[in-house]
Amino acid sequence: MRSIWKGAVSFGLVTIPVRLYSATEEKDVSFHQVHREDGGRIKYKRFCSVDGQEVSYGDIAKGYEMSTGEVVVLTDEDFADLPLTTSRNIDVLQFVPLEQVDPIFFAKSYYLAPEAAGTKPYVLLRDALESSGRVALVKVALRQRESLATLRVRDGVFVLEMMLWPDEVRTPDFDFLDDDVEVRPQELAMAGSLIETLAGDFEPGEYADNYRAALQTLIEAKVAGRELVTPPGAPAGPEAVVDLMAALRASVDAAKSKRAQVDAAAPPVAKRPTRRPAAAAQEAPTSVTSAKKPPAGRKAATTAKPVKPAKPAAKRASARRTA
């Protein structure tokens, strides 16, 4: 993993230099917007809605639109004067029970790893925090935004859980909350019985993203069927060979899997009798091939020779006169 931020955990007179790493990643299938006809990428131009001119990235500023429709333009200099700390410190405010922190406040998770000089105080705070059964409530400035966060221990590593501010959590306001809905004790008992039936321990490895797997299978099938579009001017390098090999391997695996499924679903085929019934053998016409068992020591012919048809009587008489 690559660190995305360097700073320090500060509590009391102790400072622990740390590096910040992203603890999660979204395993999603990414797409580009393309032209349906030729696969060309769709690009957007930045233009001003007032004069219709294209605007370069350096001329773009942030604007806050008021309820009257007027816009307040803020420049980089305006943001530089704001009281956002640049000390890169994770300041511990207090230690609180984890059950008092509603999970709705959690936004993003990061790992904190110590610098070489801060390993011992890191381990000290980690062990003390883990034995206390509490989490550290901290304040941190990250990416030009000051946030609350919690610091907890997971698998021997500090996890920084970035949090939303209280005013960023919406209050539920739905009509059914004002309705007087009566729930009978029998219904409540039945619902409780259903919960007990489905109760179990949380094992994350038992669950998978079936939609993403199906989408990836669909893409691989299209690659295997060469349903590809090469936009004009697109470079064709060695990656195409790698894709082809992957497509071939996917095709072989798909074919084997499909064959196994077909064989498993097919009903068993009854064996045909090796001999005909006696009555059927008497009624059957004489075959032109011999079905007798060859004498011992002689191999059976793999292909029976057809019996030559007899010549007509007129042709036999003509042949004798010629002789």
MIMIRO-92424 format. One record per atom (N, C-alpha, C): residue in one letter; x, y, z. Coordinates in steps of 0.2 Angstrom, whole numbers, padded with zeros to 4 digits, always signed. Layout:
AXYZ...
This chain:
M+0004-0006+0000M+0000+0000+0000M+0004+0006+0000R+0002+0012-0003R+0005+0018-0003R+0002+0023+0002S+0006+0026+0006S+0004+0031+0010S+0001+0037+0007I-0004+0040+0009I-0007+0046+0006I-0006+0052+0011W-0003+0051+0017W-0003+0057+0021W+0002+0055+0027K+0006+0061+0029K+0010+0060+0034K+0009+0065+0040G+0009+0062+0046G+0007+0067+0051G+0009+0064+0058A+0005+0065+0063A+0007+0063+0070A+0001+0063+0074V+0000+0057+0078V-0005+0057+0083V-0002+0060+0090S-0006+0065+0092S-0004+0069+0098S-0009+0068+0103F-0007+0066+0109F-0011+0066+0115F-0006+0067+0121G-0008+0072+0125G-0004+0075+0131G+0002+0077+0128L+0008+0075+0131L+0014+0077+0129L+0018+0072+0124V+0014+0067+0122V+0016+0062+0118V+0014+0063+0110T+0019+0062+0106T+0018+0063+0099T+0021+0057+0095I+0016+0054+0091I+0018+0048+0087I+0018+0049+0080P+0024+0049+0077P+0024+0050+0069P+0021+0044+0066V+0016+0046+0061V+0012+0040+0058V+0012+0042+0050R+0010+0037+0047R+0008+0037+0040R+0001+0035+0039L-0003+0038+0034L-0010+0036+0033L-0010+0032+0027Y-0014+0027+0027Y-0016+0022+0021Y-0023+0021+0021S-0025+0021+0015S-0032+0019+0014S-0034+0012+0016A-0039+0011+0020A-0040+0004+0023A-0045+0000+0018T-0048+0004+0014T-0054+0000+0010T-0053+0002+0002E-0055-0002-0002E-0056-0001-0009E-0062-0004-0012E-0065+0000-0017E-0071-0002-0020E-0069-0007-0026K-0072-0013-0026K-0071-0018-0031K-0076-0017-0036D-0076-0012-0040D-0082-0011-0045D-0079-0011-0052V-0083-0013-0056V-0081-0013-0063V-0082-0006-0066S-0077-0003-0068S-0077+0004-0071S-0078+0004-0078F-0082+0009-0080F-0084+0010-0087F-0082+0017-0090H-0081+0018-0096H-0080+0024-0099H-0087+0026-0103Q-0088+0032-0104Q-0093+0034-0109Q-0090+0034-0116V-0093+0030-0120V-0091+0029-0127V-0096+0030-0132H-0094+0031-0138H-0099+0032-0144H-0101+0025-0146R-0107+0024-0146R-0110+0017-0148R-0107+0014-0154E-0106+0018-0159E-0105+0016-0166E-0098+0014-0167D-0093+0018-0164D-0086+0016-0165D-0082+0015-0159G-0085+0016-0153G-0081+0015-0147G-0077+0021-0145G-0077+0026-0148G-0073+0032-0146G-0075+0035-0139R-0070+0038-0135R-0072+0040-0129R-0076+0047-0130I-0080+0048-0125I-0084+0054-0125I-0080+0059-0121K-0079+0065-0123K-0075+0070-0119K-0080+0076-0119Y-0079+0080-0113Y-0083+0086-0112Y-0078+0092-0111K-0081+0097-0114K-0077+0104-0114K-0080+0108-0108R-0075+0112-0105R-0078+0117-0100R-0079+0123-0104F-0085+0126-0103F-0086+0132-0106F-0091+0136-0102C-0090+0143-0103C-0094+0147-0098C-0101+0148-0101S-0106+0148-0097S-0113+0148-0099S-0115+0155-0100V-0111+0160-0099V-0112+0167-0100V-0110+0169-0107D-0103+0168-0109D-0101+0170-0115D-0100+0165-0120G-0101+0158-0118G-0100+0153-0122G-0093+0151-0124Q-0088+0154-0121Q-0081+0152-0123Q-0079+0147-0118E-0074+0143-0121E-0071+0137-0118E-0066+0140-0113V-0066+0137-0107V-0062+0140-0101V-0057+0135-0099S-0051+0138-0099S-0045+0133-0096S-0046+0132-0089Y-0042+0126-0087Y-0043+0124-0080Y-0040+0130-0075G-0035+0133-0077G-0032+0138-0073G-0036+0144-0072D-0042+0145-0076D-0046+0151-0075D-0052+0149-0071I-0053+0143-0069I-0059+0141-0065I-0058+0142-0058A-0063+0145-0055A-0063+0146-0047A-0069+0143-0044K-0069+0143-0038K-0075+0140-0034K-0080+0146-0033G-0087+0144-0034G-0092+0149-0033G-0097+0147-0029Y-0100+0151-0024Y-0105+0149-0020Y-0112+0153-0022E-0117+0149-0024E-0123+0152-0027E-0128+0154-0021M-0130+0160-0021M-0135+0162-0016M-0142+0161-0018S-0147+0161-0014S-0154+0160-0015S-0156+0165-0020T-0153+0171-0021T-0155+0176-0026T-0153+0174-0033G-0148+0169-0033G-0145+0168-0040G-0139+0171-0041E-0137+0176-0036E-0130+0179-0037E-0125+0174-0034V-0119+0175-0037V-0113+0170-0036V-0107+0174-0032V-0105+0171-0027V-0099+0173-0023V-0093+0169-0026V-0088+0173-0029V-0082+0169-0031V-0077+0169-0026L-0074+0163-0025L-0069+0162-0020L-0062+0160-0024T-0057+0163-0022T-0051+0161-0025T-0046+0157-0021D-0040+0155-0023D-0036+0151-0019D-0033+0155-0013E-0033+0162-0014E-0030+0166-0009E-0035+0167-0003D-0042+0166-0005D-0047+0167+0000D-0047+0160+0005F-0046+0154+0002F-0045+0148+0005F-0039+0148+0010A-0034+0151+0007A-0027+0151+0011A-0028+0155+0018D-0033+0160+0018D-0034+0164+0024D-0038+0160+0029L-0041+0155+0028L-0046+0151+0032L-0042+0148+0038P-0045+0148+0044P-0041+0145+0050P-0041+0137+0050L-0039+0134+0045L-0038+0127+0044L-0031+0125+0046T-0030+0121+0051T-0024+0119+0054T-0020+0115+0048T-0013+0117+0048T-0009+0114+0044T-0003+0110+0048S-0005+0109+0054S+0000+0105+0058S+0001+0098+0057R-0004+0095+0053R-0004+0088+0052R-0004+0084+0058N-0008+0086+0063N-0009+0082+0069N-0015+0079+0070I-0016+0073+0073I-0022+0070+0074I-0022+0071+0082D-0026+0076+0084D-0027+0078+0091D-0032+0073+0095V-0030+0070+0100V-0034+0066+0104V-0038+0071+0108L-0045+0071+0108L-0049+0075+0112L-0051+0071+0119Q-0054+0065+0118Q-0055+0061+0124Q-0056+0054+0122F-0057+0050+0127F-0058+0042+0126F-0065+0041+0128V-0069+0038+0123V-0076+0036+0124V-0077+0029+0123P-0083+0026+0125P-0085+0019+0124P-0087+0019+0117L-0085+0013+0113L-0087+0013+0106L-0095+0012+0105E-0098+0009+0110E-0105+0008+0109E-0109+0015+0109Q-0106+0020+0111Q-0109+0027+0111Q-0109+0030+0105V-0105+0028+0100V-0104+0031+0094V-0108+0027+0089D-0113+0031+0086D-0118+0028+0081D-0114+0027+0075P-0115+0021+0072P-0111+0019+0065P-0113+0024+0060I-0119+0027+0060I-0121+0032+0055I-0116+0038+0054F-0112+0039+0059F-0107+0044+0059F-0101+0042+0055F-0099+0036+0054F-0093+0034+0051F-0094+0035+0043A-0088+0038+0040A-0088+0039+0033A-0083+0036+0029K-0077+0035+0032K-0071+0032+0028K-0066+0030+0033S-0063+0024+0031S-0058+0021+0036S-0051+0021+0033Y-0046+0023+0037Y-0039+0023+0035Y-0035+0019+0041Y-0029+0016+0038Y-0025+0013+0043Y-0019+0018+0045L-0017+0018+0051L-0011+0022+0053L-0006+0017+0055A+0000+0018+0052A+0006+0014+0053A+0011+0019+0056P+0015+0017+0061P+0020+0021+0064P+0027+0022+0059E+0030+0028+0060E+0036+0029+0057E+0041+0025+0062A+0047+0024+0059A+0052+0020+0063A+0053+0023+0070A+0053+0029+0071A+0055+0032+0077A+0049+0032+0082G+0043+0031+0079G+0037+0031+0084G+0034+0024+0085T+0038+0019+0084T+0035+0012+0085T+0033+0010+0092K+0038+0012+0097K+0037+0010+0104K+0031+0014+0106P+0030+0021+0106P+0024+0024+0108P+0018+0022+0105Y+0019+0020+0098Y+0013+0018+0095Y+0010+0011+0098V+0015+0007+0099V+0013+0000+0102V+0010+0001+0109L+0013+0006+0113L+0011+0008+0120L+0004+0010+0120L+0002+0015+0116L-0005+0018+0115L-0009+0013+0113R-0007+0009+0108R-0012+0003+0105R-0014-0002+0110D-0009-0004+0114D-0011-0009+0119D-0015-0006+0125A-0013+0000+0127A-0017+0003+0132A-0024+0005+0130L-0025+0007+0124L-0032+0008+0121L-0036+0002+0120E-0033-0003+0118E-0036-0010+0117E-0039-0013+0124S-0035-0012+0129S-0036-0015+0135S-0042-0011+0139S-0042-0004+0137S-0047+0000+0140S-0054-0001+0138G-0055-0004+0132G-0062-0005+0129G-0065+0001+0126R-0061+0006+0125R-0063+0013+0123R-0060+0014+0116V-0062+0020+0113V-0059+0022+0107V-0058+0029+0108A-0053+0032+0104A-0051+0039+0105A-0055+0043+0100L-0058+0048+0103L-0061+0053+0099L-0056+0059+0097V-0055+0060+0090V-0049+0064+0088V-0052+0069+0083K-0048+0074+0082K-0050+0079+0077K-0044+0079+0072V-0045+0079+0066V-0040+0079+0061V-0042+0083+0055A-0037+0087+0052A-0038+0091+0045A-0035+0087+0040L-0039+0084+0035L-0037+0080+0029L-0040+0083+0023R-0036+0084+0018R-0038+0086+0012R-0043+0092+0012Q-0040+0097+0015Q-0043+0104+0016Q-0050+0104+0019R-0051+0099+0024R-0057+0098+0028R-0055+0096+0035E-0058+0099+0040E-0057+0097+0047E-0063+0092+0048S-0061+0087+0051S-0066+0082+0053S-0065+0079+0060L-0071+0076+0063L-0070+0072+0069L-0068+0065+0066A-0065+0061+0071A-0064+0054+0069A-0063+0050+0075T-0063+0044+0075T-0062+0039+0080T-0055+0035+0079L-0052+0034+0084L-0046+0030+0083L-0047+0023+0087R-0047+0017+0084R-0048+0011+0087R-0043+0006+0084V-0042+0000+0087V-0037-0005+0086V-0041-0011+0082R-0038-0013+0076R-0040-0018+0073R-0034-0022+0070D-0034-0029+0072D-0028-0033+0070D-0022-0030+0071G-0021-0027+0077G-0015-0024+0079G-0013-0017+0076V-0017-0014+0072V-0016-0008+0069V-0021-0003+0071F-0019+0003+0071F-0024+0009+0072F-0028+0010+0066V-0035+0011+0067V-0039+0012+0062V-0042+0019+0063L-0041+0024+0058L-0044+0030+0059L-0051+0030+0055E-0056+0031+0059E-0063+0031+0056E-0065+0038+0055M-0065+0041+0049M-0067+0048+0048M-0075+0048+0049M-0077+0054+0052M-0084+0054+0054M-0087+0060+0051L-0094+0060+0051L-0098+0066+0049L-0099+0070+0055W-0100+0077+0054W-0102+0081+0059W-0109+0080+0061P-0111+0081+0067P-0118+0080+0069P-0123+0083+0064D-0122+0089+0062D-0127+0093+0057D-0127+0090+0050E-0122+0085+0049E-0122+0082+0042E-0126+0075+0042V-0129+0073+0048V-0133+0068+0048V-0141+0070+0048R-0145+0068+0044R-0151+0070+0043R-0156+0067+0048T-0161+0070+0051T-0166+0068+0055T-0171+0065+0051P-0173+0058+0053P-0178+0055+0049P-0185+0058+0050D-0188+0060+0045D-0195+0064+0045D-0200+0060+0040F-0203+0055+0042F-0208+0051+0038F-0215+0051+0041D-0220+0051+0037D-0227+0051+0039D-0228+0045+0043F-0226+0039+0042F-0228+0033+0046F-0226+0034+0053L-0221+0038+0055L-0219+0039+0062L-0224+0042+0066D-0229+0045+0063D-0235+0048+0067D-0241+0044+0067D-0241+0038+0063D-0246+0034+0063D-0247+0029+0069D-0252+0028+0072D-0253+0023+0077D-0254+0016+0075V-0249+0013+0074V-0249+0006+0071V-0249+0001+0077E-0254-0004+0078E-0254-0008+0083E-0251-0015+0081V-0247-0017+0085V-0243-0024+0084V-0246-0029+0089R-0249-0034+0087R-0251-0039+0092R-0245-0043+0095P-0246-0046+0101P-0241-0049+0104P-0239-0056+0100Q-0244-0059+0097Q-0243-0065+0093Q-0238-0063+0087E-0240-0058+0084E-0236-0056+0078E-0228-0054+0080L-0228-0051+0086L-0221-0049+0088L-0217-0055+0090A-0221-0060+0093A-0217-0067+0095A-0215-0070+0088M-0220-0070+0083M-0218-0074+0077M-0212-0070+0074A-0212-0064+0074A-0206-0060+0071A-0200-0062+0075G-0200-0062+0082G-0194-0064+0086G-0192-0071+0084S-0197-0075+0083S-0195-0082+0081S-0191-0083+0075L-0193-0079+0070L-0190-0078+0063L-0183-0076+0064I-0182-0071+0068I-0175-0068+0070I-0171-0073+0073E-0173-0077+0077E-0169-0082+0081E-0168-0088+0076T-0172-0089+0071T-0171-0094+0066T-0165-0092+0061L-0165-0086+0060L-0159-0083+0055L-0153-0081+0059A-0153-0081+0066A-0148-0079+0069A-0141-0083+0068G-0136-0079+0068G-0129-0082+0067G-0124-0077+0068D-0117-0079+0068D-0112-0075+0068D-0110-0072+0061F-0107-0066+0062F-0106-0063+0055F-0099-0065+0053E-0099-0068+0047E-0093-0071+0044E-0093-0067+0037P-0089-0062+0036P-0089-0058+0030P-0087-0062+0024G-0083-0068+0025G-0081-0072+0019G-0086-0076+0016E-0092-0076+0019E-0098-0080+0017E-0102-0076+0011Y-0100-0070+0010Y-0104-0066+0006Y-0100-0063+0000A-0103-0062-0006A-0099-0060-0012A-0104-0056-0016D-0101-0052-0020D-0105-0047-0024D-0106-0051-0031N-0112-0054-0031N-0115-0058-0036N-0116-0054-0043Y-0118-0048-0042Y-0119-0044-0048Y-0112-0042-0051R-0107-0040-0047R-0101-0039-0050R-0098-0045-0054A-0099-0051-0051A-0096-0057-0054A-0100-0059-0060A-0106-0058-0060A-0110-0059-0067A-0108-0054-0072L-0107-0047-0070L-0105-0042-0075L-0098-0044-0078Q-0093-0046-0073Q-0087-0048-0076Q-0087-0054-0080T-0091-0059-0079T-0092-0065-0083T-0095-0063-0090L-0100-0058-0090L-0102-0055-0096L-0097-0052-0101I-0093-0048-0097I-0087-0045-0101I-0082-0050-0104E-0081-0055-0100E-0076-0060-0102E-0079-0064-0108A-0086-0065-0108A-0089-0069-0113A-0089-0065-0120K-0090-0058-0119K-0089-0054-0125K-0082-0054-0128V-0077-0054-0123V-0070-0054-0126V-0069-0060-0129A-0071-0066-0126A-0070-0072-0129A-0073-0073-0136G-0079-0070-0137G-0082-0070-0143G-0080-0064-0148R-0075-0061-0146R-0072-0055-0150R-0077-0050-0151E-0081-0048-0147E-0086-0043-0148E-0083-0036-0146L-0077-0034-0149L-0073-0029-0147L-0074-0023-0152V-0073-0017-0150V-0073-0012-0155V-0066-0008-0154T-0062-0007-0159T-0056-0003-0158T-0057+0004-0161P-0057+0009-0157P-0058+0016-0160P-0052+0017-0165P-0054+0022-0169P-0049+0024-0174P-0043+0027-0171G-0037+0025-0173G-0031+0028-0170G-0029+0026-0163A-0033+0021-0161A-0031+0018-0154A-0025+0013-0155P-0019+0014-0151P-0013+0010-0151P-0015+0003-0150A-0012-0001-0154A-0012-0009-0153A-0005-0011-0151G-0004-0013-0145G+0002-0015-0142G+0002-0022-0140P+0007-0024-0136P+0007-0031-0133P+0001-0032-0129E-0003-0027-0126E-0008-0029-0122E-0014-0033-0125A-0014-0032-0132A-0019-0035-0135A-0018-0043-0135V-0012-0045-0135V-0010-0052-0135V-0012-0055-0128V-0010-0051-0123V-0012-0053-0116V-0019-0054-0115D-0023-0049-0118D-0030-0049-0118D-0033-0056-0121L-0030-0057-0127L-0032-0063-0131L-0031-0069-0127M-0025-0070-0124M-0023-0076-0120M-0028-0077-0114A-0030-0071-0111A-0034-0071-0106A-0041-0073-0108A-0043-0071-0114A-0049-0073-0117A-0050-0080-0119L-0044-0083-0121L-0044-0090-0123L-0044-0094-0117R-0041-0092-0112R-0041-0096-0105R-0048-0096-0103A-0051-0090-0103A-0058-0089-0101A-0063-0093-0105S-0062-0094-0111S-0066-0098-0116S-0066-0105-0114V-0059-0107-0113V-0058-0114-0111V-0062-0116-0104D-0061-0112-0099D-0064-0113-0093D-0071-0113-0093A-0074-0108-0097A-0081-0108-0098A-0084-0114-0102A-0080-0116-0107A-0083-0122-0110A-0083-0128-0106K-0077-0129-0102K-0077-0135-0097K-0083-0134-0092S-0084-0128-0089S-0089-0128-0084S-0096-0129-0087K-0097-0127-0094K-0103-0128-0097K-0104-0135-0098R-0099-0139-0100R-0099-0146-0102R-0101-0150-0096A-0098-0148-0090A-0099-0151-0084A-0106-0151-0081Q-0109-0145-0083Q-0116-0143-0081Q-0120-0147-0085V-0119-0148-0091V-0123-0152-0096V-0123-0159-0094D-0117-0162-0093D-0116-0169-0091D-0120-0170-0084A-0119-0166-0080A-0123-0167-0073A-0130-0167-0074A-0133-0162-0078A-0140-0162-0079A-0143-0167-0084A-0139-0170-0088A-0142-0175-0093A-0144-0182-0089P-0150-0185-0091P-0152-0191-0088P-0148-0197-0090P-0147-0202-0086P-0143-0208-0088P-0145-0211-0094V-0141-0214-0099V-0143-0217-0105V-0143-0224-0103A-0149-0228-0105A-0149-0235-0104A-0145-0239-0109K-0141-0244-0107K-0137-0248-0112K-0142-0252-0117R-0140-0252-0123R-0143-0257-0128R-0141-0264-0127P-0146-0269-0128P-0144-0276-0128P-0139-0278-0133T-0134-0282-0131T-0129-0284-0136T-0132-0289-0141R-0137-0293-0139R-0140-0298-0144R-0148-0296-0145R-0150-0298-0151R-0157-0297-0152R-0161-0302-0149P-0167-0301-0148P-0172-0307-0146P-0172-0312-0151A-0174-0318-0150A-0174-0324-0155A-0179-0322-0160A-0185-0320-0158A-0190-0319-0163A-0188-0313-0167A-0185-0308-0165A-0183-0303-0169A-0178-0305-0174A-0173-0310-0172A-0168-0312-0176A-0171-0316-0182Q-0176-0320-0181Q-0179-0324-0186Q-0183-0319-0191E-0186-0314-0189E-0189-0310-0194E-0185-0305-0198A-0179-0304-0195A-0174-0299-0198A-0172-0302-0205P-0171-0297-0210P-0168-0300-0216P-0161-0301-0215T-0158-0306-0220T-0151-0308-0220T-0147-0302-0221S-0142-0301-0217S-0137-0295-0218S-0132-0297-0223V-0129-0292-0226V-0124-0293-0231V-0117-0293-0227T-0117-0292-0221T-0111-0293-0217T-0112-0299-0212S-0106-0302-0211S-0106-0308-0207S-0105-0306-0200A-0110-0309-0195A-0109-0307-0188A-0107-0313-0184K-0104-0319-0188K-0101-0324-0184K-0095-0323-0180K-0094-0327-0175K-0088-0326-0171K-0082-0329-0175P-0077-0325-0175P-0071-0328-0179P-0068-0334-0175P-0065-0338-0179P-0061-0344-0175P-0056-0341-0171A-0054-0346-0166A-0049-0344-0161A-0042-0343-0164G-0039-0338-0162G-0032-0336-0165G-0033-0331-0171R-0039-0330-0173R-0039-0326-0179R-0043-0319-0177K-0040-0314-0179K-0043-0307-0177K-0050-0306-0181A-0054-0303-0178A-0060-0301-0182A-0059-0295-0187A-0062-0295-0192A-0061-0290-0197A-0064-0284-0195T-0060-0278-0195T-0063-0272-0193T-0069-0269-0197T-0068-0271-0204T-0073-0269-0208T-0075-0275-0213A-0082-0276-0213A-0084-0282-0216A-0084-0280-0224K-0082-0285-0228K-0082-0284-0235K-0090-0285-0238P-0092-0281-0242P-0099-0282-0245P-0099-0288-0250V-0104-0291-0250V-0105-0297-0255V-0107-0294-0261K-0103-0296-0267K-0105-0294-0273K-0111-0296-0276P-0115-0292-0279P-0122-0295-0281P-0121-0299-0287A-0125-0304-0288A-0125-0309-0294A-0126-0306-0300K-0123-0308-0306K-0124-0305-0312K-0131-0308-0315P-0134-0304-0319P-0140-0306-0322P-0139-0312-0327A-0144-0317-0328A-0144-0323-0332A-0141-0322-0339A-0144-0316-0342A-0142-0315-0349A-0135-0313-0349K-0132-0310-0344K-0125-0308-0345K-0121-0314-0344R-0123-0319-0340R-0119-0325-0338R-0119-0330-0345A-0124-0330-0348A-0125-0334-0354A-0120-0331-0360S-0120-0324-0360S-0116-0321-0365S-0108-0322-0364A-0107-0322-0357A-0100-0323-0355A-0098-0330-0357R-0102-0336-0357R-0100-0342-0358R-0099-0343-0366R-0103-0340-0370R-0103-0340-0377R-0096-0337-0379T-0094-0332-0376T-0088-0328-0378T-0082-0333-0376A-0083-0336-0371A-0077-0340-0369A-0076-0346-0374
